[in-house]
Amino acid sequence: MKKSLFMLFGILLLFSCKEKNTKVEPLINYLEDGSIEVIDDELLKIVNPENRLEILSEGHDWTEGPLWIEAQKTLLFTDIPRNAVYSWNENTGVQVYLKPSGFTGENFQGSEPGANGLLLDPNGNLILCQHGNRQVARMINPTTDPKPEYVALVEAFDGKRLNSPNDGVFDSKGNLYFTDPPYGLPKRMEDPSKELKFQGVYRYDASGDLHIMDAELSRPNGIAFSPDEKTLYVANSDPDQAIWVAYGLDEEGGILSKRIFYDVTALTSKEKGLPDGLKVNDAGYLFATGPGGVLIFNPEGKRLGTIRTNRATSNVALNSDQTELFITADSYVLKVSLN
C-alpha cells in the first residue's frame, strides 16, 4: 500500500513538473472551409497554398476597412452596420476603438451608417470614409487617444453632397484619391437625398482642390496604386459589370488612359462576392476581393490564384513587411501568412 502511494505521488509530481516546464501554445482558430487555389505557379512566389486562414475575430455584422498600424502592431477594422471601428492585436485581442465611426447624428434609417475605408494620411492621422456622414473625415485625436471626434476633409462636389465615400488611397505627394458609390444611402440609387447623378472617382489635392477623375463607373469601390504610382486601380462592384479598371496617370495625377484590367462578371452568379477592396504590394501584385474570396493578379493582369473564403469578402490589408494579409469577409476578420 505504501509503495503504491509513493508511486502515485511520483507520477503526480512528474506531471506537475512537466506542466510547469511546458509552454502552452495559444489555441488558433482556423476558417474550416478556407483554402488557397493555385491557378498559375507564379502564385507560389507569393503564398504557400498549404497556409491556412486564421480567424482573428468573428460574429460581426459586416466587416470592412482593415488597416495595419505598425507603431502599435494593431489592426483596425470597421463593422459598418454597428457604426463602430474595432482594434485587434495579439496582446489585447479585439476591442471597440471608435463608436460612432461613420454617422454621428441620430436616427439613421439605412443599414450602413458606419465608416468604410480607413487609411492614414502623410502625417499619420486616421482618415475615415464615412457612410452616414457622407464625407471623408479626419479623426481629431491622435490614434493613441481615440475619440469619435471628426473634421470633414471632403463632403461635397460642385455644391452637392457626396453619396457615401467608400475607400481611398494617398499618393506620395499627399493627394487623396477616393471613390463615392451610393452604398451608405438608405435607399442607395433611389434615395431621395442623393444629390449627385453619378458615382465618382475623385482626387483631393494636398492644396485642397477637388477634381472628378471618372464619373462613368456604376459602382466604384476599392482603390489602390501600382508601386510607381503610374497606374491607379479601381474596383467596380456591380454584378452586371464586375471589373477592375486600370487608369494610366500623368505626372500631375491626371488620367492618360483607361482600360479594363480584369473582368469577373461571369463569376458573380456562381460565387459569393463582387470586386470590392484591394491592395497592391511592393512587387506590384494585386490582392483584390471578388467572387470566392481574394483574387491575386500579377501586374500584367494574369490571375494567379484565389485565397478562398467562400463568403462575400470586402477588403484586405498588408502588414508593414508584407508577410501577412488581413482579410475582412462577411462577419469575419482573417489572417493568412504570405512569403
C-alpha positions as CSV (number, residue, x, y, z in Angstrom):
1,M,0.0,0.0,0.0
2,K,2.8,2.4,0.9
3,K,4.6,1.5,-2.3
4,S,1.5,2.2,-4.4
5,L,1.0,5.6,-2.7
6,F,4.7,6.5,-3.3
7,M,4.4,5.6,-7.0
8,L,1.2,7.7,-7.3
9,F,2.9,10.7,-5.7
10,G,5.9,10.3,-8.0
11,I,3.6,10.3,-11.1
12,L,1.7,13.4,-9.9
13,L,5.0,15.2,-9.1
14,L,6.4,14.3,-12.6
15,F,3.2,15.5,-14.3
16,S,3.3,18.7,-12.2
17,C,6.9,19.4,-13.3
18,K,6.1,18.8,-16.9
19,E,3.1,21.2,-16.6
20,K,5.4,24.0,-15.2
21,N,8.1,23.5,-17.8
22,T,5.9,23.0,-20.8
23,K,5.0,26.1,-22.8
24,V,1.3,26.0,-23.7
25,E,0.7,27.4,-27.2
26,P,-2.4,29.6,-27.6
27,L,-5.3,27.8,-29.4
28,I,-5.5,29.1,-33.0
29,N,-8.9,29.0,-34.7
30,Y,-8.9,28.5,-38.4
31,L,-11.6,29.0,-41.1
32,E,-12.5,25.4,-41.8
33,D,-13.8,26.0,-45.3
34,G,-11.0,28.4,-46.3
35,S,-8.3,27.4,-48.8
36,I,-5.8,28.7,-51.3
37,E,-6.4,27.9,-55.0
38,V,-3.4,27.9,-57.4
39,I,-4.2,28.8,-61.0
40,D,-0.7,29.7,-62.1
41,D,2.6,28.6,-60.4
42,E,3.7,32.2,-60.1
43,L,1.4,32.3,-57.1
44,L,3.9,30.1,-55.2
45,K,6.2,33.2,-55.0
46,I,3.6,35.0,-53.0
47,V,1.9,32.4,-50.8
48,N,2.2,28.8,-49.8
49,P,-1.0,27.1,-50.8
50,E,-0.9,25.0,-47.6
51,N,-1.2,28.0,-45.4
52,R,-4.5,28.3,-43.5
53,L,-6.8,31.2,-42.8
54,E,-6.7,32.2,-39.2
55,I,-9.8,33.7,-37.5
56,L,-8.9,36.9,-35.6
57,S,-12.5,37.9,-34.9
58,E,-16.0,36.7,-35.8
59,G,-19.6,37.3,-35.1
60,H,-19.7,40.8,-36.7
61,D,-22.5,42.1,-38.9
62,W,-20.3,43.2,-41.9
63,T,-16.5,43.9,-41.6
64,E,-14.6,46.3,-43.8
65,G,-11.7,48.8,-43.9
66,P,-8.8,46.8,-42.5
67,L,-5.8,49.0,-41.7
68,W,-2.5,47.9,-40.1
69,I,-1.0,50.4,-37.7
70,E,2.7,49.5,-37.4
71,A,3.6,51.7,-34.5
72,Q,1.1,49.8,-32.2
73,K,1.3,46.4,-34.1
74,T,-2.5,46.8,-34.3
75,L,-5.1,46.1,-36.9
76,L,-8.1,48.4,-37.2
77,F,-11.3,47.4,-39.0
78,T,-14.8,48.5,-39.2
79,D,-18.2,47.0,-38.7
80,I,-20.4,49.2,-40.9
81,P,-23.9,48.2,-39.6
82,R,-22.7,48.6,-36.0
83,N,-21.3,52.1,-36.7
84,A,-18.0,51.1,-35.0
85,V,-14.3,50.7,-35.6
86,Y,-12.6,47.8,-33.7
87,S,-8.9,47.1,-33.0
88,W,-7.1,43.8,-32.8
89,N,-3.6,42.9,-31.6
90,E,-2.0,39.8,-30.3
91,N,-1.9,41.1,-26.7
92,T,-5.4,42.6,-26.2
93,G,-7.5,40.8,-28.8
94,V,-10.5,42.6,-30.2
95,Q,-11.8,45.8,-28.6
96,V,-14.0,48.7,-29.6
97,Y,-11.8,51.5,-30.9
98,L,-14.3,54.2,-32.1
99,K,-18.0,54.4,-31.9
100,P,-19.7,56.1,-33.7
101,S,-17.5,55.8,-36.6
102,G,-19.4,56.9,-39.7
103,F,-22.7,58.5,-38.6
104,T,-22.7,61.0,-35.7
105,G,-26.3,62.1,-35.9
106,E,-29.5,60.5,-34.7
107,N,-32.0,58.0,-36.2
108,F,-30.1,56.7,-39.2
109,Q,-32.6,55.0,-41.5
110,G,-30.3,52.8,-43.6
111,S,-28.3,49.7,-42.9
112,E,-24.8,51.0,-43.4
113,P,-24.1,54.0,-41.2
114,G,-20.5,53.3,-40.2
115,A,-17.1,54.1,-41.6
116,N,-15.9,52.1,-44.6
117,G,-12.3,52.6,-45.8
118,L,-9.7,53.5,-43.2
119,L,-6.3,55.0,-44.1
120,L,-3.5,57.1,-42.7
121,D,-2.6,60.5,-44.1
122,P,1.1,61.5,-44.6
123,N,1.1,62.9,-41.0
124,G,-0.2,59.6,-39.6
125,N,-3.7,60.9,-38.9
126,L,-6.6,58.4,-39.2
127,I,-8.8,59.2,-42.2
128,L,-12.2,57.6,-42.4
129,C,-14.6,57.2,-45.4
130,Q,-17.8,57.9,-43.5
131,H,-21.0,56.4,-45.0
132,G,-23.6,58.0,-42.6
133,N,-22.0,61.5,-42.5
134,R,-21.4,61.3,-46.3
135,Q,-17.8,62.6,-46.1
136,V,-14.2,61.9,-45.9
137,A,-13.1,62.9,-42.4
138,R,-10.1,63.0,-40.2
139,M,-10.1,61.9,-36.6
140,I,-9.2,64.9,-34.5
141,N,-7.4,62.9,-31.7
142,P,-4.2,61.0,-32.1
143,T,-4.6,57.3,-32.7
144,T,-3.1,56.7,-29.2
145,D,-6.1,58.5,-27.7
146,P,-9.1,57.6,-29.9
147,K,-12.3,59.6,-29.6
148,P,-15.2,59.8,-32.0
149,E,-14.5,63.4,-33.0
150,Y,-14.0,64.3,-36.6
151,V,-13.3,67.1,-39.0
152,A,-14.6,66.9,-42.6
153,L,-12.0,66.9,-45.4
154,V,-14.4,66.4,-48.3
155,E,-18.1,66.5,-48.1
156,A,-19.4,67.9,-51.4
157,F,-18.6,68.3,-55.1
158,D,-19.8,71.2,-57.1
159,G,-22.1,72.3,-54.3
160,K,-23.7,68.8,-54.0
161,R,-23.3,66.4,-51.1
162,L,-21.2,63.3,-51.8
163,N,-23.1,60.0,-51.9
164,S,-21.1,57.9,-49.3
165,P,-17.3,57.8,-49.6
166,N,-16.2,54.2,-49.7
167,D,-12.4,53.8,-50.0
168,G,-9.3,55.9,-50.5
169,V,-5.6,56.0,-51.1
170,F,-2.9,58.7,-50.8
171,D,-0.1,59.2,-53.3
172,S,3.4,60.2,-52.3
173,K,2.6,63.9,-52.9
174,G,-0.2,63.8,-50.3
175,N,-3.1,63.8,-52.8
176,L,-6.1,61.7,-51.8
177,Y,-7.9,59.5,-54.3
178,F,-11.3,58.2,-53.2
179,T,-14.4,56.5,-54.5
180,D,-18.0,57.5,-53.9
181,P,-20.7,54.8,-54.6
182,P,-24.2,55.0,-53.0
183,Y,-24.0,52.1,-50.6
184,G,-24.3,54.3,-47.4
185,L,-27.5,55.9,-48.6
186,P,-30.6,54.3,-47.0
187,K,-32.2,53.6,-50.5
188,R,-28.9,53.8,-52.4
189,M,-29.5,54.8,-56.0
190,E,-33.2,55.6,-55.4
191,D,-32.5,57.6,-52.2
192,P,-34.3,61.0,-52.3
193,S,-31.3,62.6,-50.6
194,K,-28.9,61.6,-53.3
195,E,-27.7,64.9,-54.9
196,L,-25.1,63.7,-57.4
197,K,-26.3,61.9,-60.6
198,F,-23.1,59.9,-60.8
199,Q,-20.8,57.7,-58.7
200,G,-17.4,59.3,-58.8
201,V,-13.7,58.6,-58.5
202,Y,-12.1,61.8,-57.1
203,R,-8.7,63.3,-56.4
204,Y,-8.5,65.7,-53.4
205,D,-5.2,67.6,-53.8
206,A,-3.0,68.4,-50.9
207,S,-3.7,72.0,-51.8
208,G,-7.4,71.5,-51.1
209,D,-8.7,71.3,-54.6
210,L,-11.2,68.6,-55.5
211,H,-11.2,67.0,-59.0
212,I,-13.6,64.4,-60.6
213,M,-11.4,61.7,-62.2
214,D,-14.1,59.5,-63.6
215,A,-17.9,59.8,-63.4
216,E,-18.7,56.8,-65.6
217,L,-18.3,53.8,-63.3
218,S,-21.5,52.4,-62.0
219,R,-20.2,51.3,-58.5
220,P,-16.6,52.5,-57.9
221,N,-15.3,50.8,-54.8
222,G,-11.8,49.7,-53.8
223,I,-8.8,51.8,-55.0
224,A,-5.0,51.4,-55.0
225,F,-1.8,52.5,-56.7
226,S,0.9,50.5,-58.5
227,P,4.2,50.9,-56.7
228,D,5.4,53.5,-59.2
229,E,2.1,55.4,-58.9
230,K,1.7,55.4,-62.7
231,T,-1.3,53.2,-62.5
232,L,-4.5,53.6,-60.4
233,Y,-6.7,50.6,-59.9
234,V,-10.4,50.9,-59.1
235,A,-12.8,48.0,-58.4
236,N,-16.4,48.3,-59.8
237,S,-18.7,46.3,-57.5
238,D,-21.6,46.0,-60.0
239,P,-22.8,42.4,-60.7
240,D,-23.6,43.5,-64.2
241,Q,-20.1,44.9,-64.8
242,A,-17.9,43.3,-62.2
243,I,-14.5,44.7,-63.3
244,W,-11.3,46.3,-62.2
245,V,-10.2,49.3,-64.1
246,A,-6.6,50.5,-64.6
247,Y,-6.0,54.2,-65.2
248,G,-2.7,55.4,-66.6
249,L,-1.8,58.7,-64.8
250,D,0.4,61.6,-65.8
251,E,2.9,63.4,-63.6
252,E,0.1,65.6,-62.2
253,G,-2.1,62.7,-61.3
254,G,-4.5,63.2,-64.2
255,I,-5.8,60.4,-66.4
256,L,-3.9,59.5,-69.5
257,S,-5.7,56.2,-70.3
258,K,-8.4,53.8,-69.0
259,R,-8.7,50.1,-69.6
260,I,-10.4,47.1,-68.1
261,F,-7.7,45.3,-66.0
262,Y,-9.8,42.2,-65.3
263,D,-13.5,41.1,-65.7
264,V,-15.2,38.7,-63.4
265,T,-18.8,39.4,-64.4
266,A,-19.3,35.8,-65.5
267,L,-18.4,34.6,-62.0
268,T,-20.9,36.8,-60.0
269,S,-23.8,34.3,-60.5
270,K,-21.6,31.4,-59.4
271,E,-19.7,32.6,-56.4
272,K,-20.3,34.9,-53.5
273,G,-18.7,38.4,-53.7
274,L,-18.0,41.3,-56.0
275,P,-14.9,43.4,-56.8
276,D,-14.5,45.4,-53.6
277,G,-11.4,46.3,-51.7
278,L,-7.9,45.8,-53.0
279,K,-4.2,46.4,-52.1
280,V,-1.0,46.2,-54.1
281,N,2.3,45.0,-52.7
282,D,5.7,46.4,-53.4
283,A,6.3,43.9,-56.2
284,G,3.1,45.1,-58.0
285,Y,0.9,42.1,-57.2
286,L,-2.8,42.8,-56.6
287,F,-4.8,41.3,-53.8
288,A,-8.4,42.1,-54.8
289,T,-11.5,40.9,-53.1
290,G,-14.1,39.4,-55.5
291,P,-16.1,36.3,-56.3
292,G,-14.9,33.5,-54.0
293,G,-12.6,35.5,-51.8
294,V,-9.3,37.3,-52.5
295,L,-8.2,37.1,-56.2
296,I,-4.4,37.6,-56.8
297,F,-3.2,39.1,-60.0
298,N,0.3,39.9,-61.3
299,P,0.9,43.4,-62.7
300,E,0.2,42.2,-66.3
301,G,-3.3,41.2,-65.3
302,K,-2.9,37.5,-65.1
303,R,-4.9,35.8,-62.4
304,L,-2.6,33.6,-60.4
305,G,-5.0,32.2,-57.8
306,T,-7.6,32.8,-55.1
307,I,-7.5,32.9,-51.3
308,R,-10.9,31.2,-50.9
309,T,-13.1,32.4,-48.1
310,N,-16.2,31.0,-49.7
311,R,-18.2,34.0,-48.5
312,A,-18.7,37.6,-49.5
313,T,-15.3,39.3,-48.9
314,S,-14.9,43.0,-48.6
315,N,-11.3,44.2,-48.2
316,V,-7.7,43.4,-47.4
317,A,-4.7,44.9,-45.7
318,L,-1.0,44.1,-45.6
319,N,1.3,44.4,-42.6
320,S,4.4,46.5,-42.8
321,D,6.8,43.9,-44.2
322,Q,4.0,42.3,-46.3
323,T,4.3,38.9,-44.8
324,E,0.7,38.8,-43.5
325,L,-2.5,39.6,-45.3
326,F,-5.6,40.6,-43.2
327,I,-9.0,39.9,-44.8
328,T,-12.4,41.2,-43.8
329,A,-15.0,38.6,-45.0
330,D,-18.7,39.0,-44.1
331,S,-18.7,38.5,-40.3
332,Y,-15.1,37.5,-40.0
333,V,-11.6,39.1,-39.8
334,L,-9.0,36.7,-41.1
335,K,-5.2,36.5,-41.4
336,V,-3.1,34.4,-43.8
337,S,0.7,34.3,-43.9
338,L,2.5,35.3,-47.2
339,N,6.0,34.5,-48.4
